[in-house]
């Protein structure tokens, strides 16, 4: 469940960065009342934490990790 929430927040963050890059429009800041509002800062922080969490997904989903888990469970 935590992995899915993290991925959803990363998608939101990616869409936000895409809108900044293409249109110079910060969607999160627009919805939450500016970049310095507490709600915007919470969302930015959560997206950053989810990005750090998803690094573990990248590492743990490697084929080598799958092989070592199968060997240990045999």
C-alpha positions in Angstrom: 0.0 0.0 0.0 2.9 2.4 0.9 4.4 1.7 -2.5 1.2 2.6 -4.4 0.8 5.8 -2.4 4.4 6.7 -3.1 4.0 6.1 -6.8 0.8 8.2 -6.9 2.5 11.1 -5.2 5.5 10.8 -7.6 3.2 10.9 -10.5 1.6 14.1 -9.1 5.1 15.5 -8.6 6.1 14.5 -12.1 3.0 16.2 -13.6 3.8 19.3 -11.6 7.4 19.4 -12.8 6.3 18.8 -16.3 3.9 21.8 -16.1 6.7 23.9 -14.7 9.0 22.9 -17.5 6.6 23.3 -20.3 4.4 26.2 -19.2 6.2 27.8 -16.2 3.1 26.9 -14.2 3.3 25.4 -10.7 0.1 23.4 -10.3 0.6 22.5 -6.7 1.3 26.2 -5.8 -1.7 27.3 -7.8 -4.0 24.8 -6.0 -2.6 25.4 -2.5 -2.2 29.2 -2.5 1.5 29.7 -3.4 4.8 28.0 -3.1 5.3 29.2 0.5 2.0 28.1 1.9 2.1 25.3 4.5 0.0 23.0 2.3 2.3 23.4 -0.7 5.4 22.8 1.4 3.8 19.6 2.9 3.0 18.3 -0.6 6.5 19.1 -1.8 8.0 17.4 1.2 5.8 14.3 0.8 6.7 14.0 -2.9 10.4 14.2 -1.9 10.0 11.6 0.8 8.2 9.3 -1.7 11.0 9.7 -4.2 13.5 8.6 -1.6 11.2 5.6 -0.7 10.9 4.7 -4.4 14.7 4.4 -4.6 14.3 1.2 -2.5 11.7 -0.1 -5.0 14.2 0.4 -7.8 16.9 -1.5 -5.9 14.6 -4.3 -4.6 13.0 -5.0 -7.9 16.2 -5.9 -9.7 16.4 -9.4 -11.2 19.5 -10.2 -9.0 17.4 -9.4 -5.9 14.7 -11.8 -7.1 17.2 -14.6 -7.7 18.7 -14.2 -4.2 15.2 -14.3 -2.6 14.4 -17.5 -4.5 17.6 -19.1 -3.4 17.0 -18.2 0.2 13.5 -19.5 0.2 14.5 -22.8 -1.4 
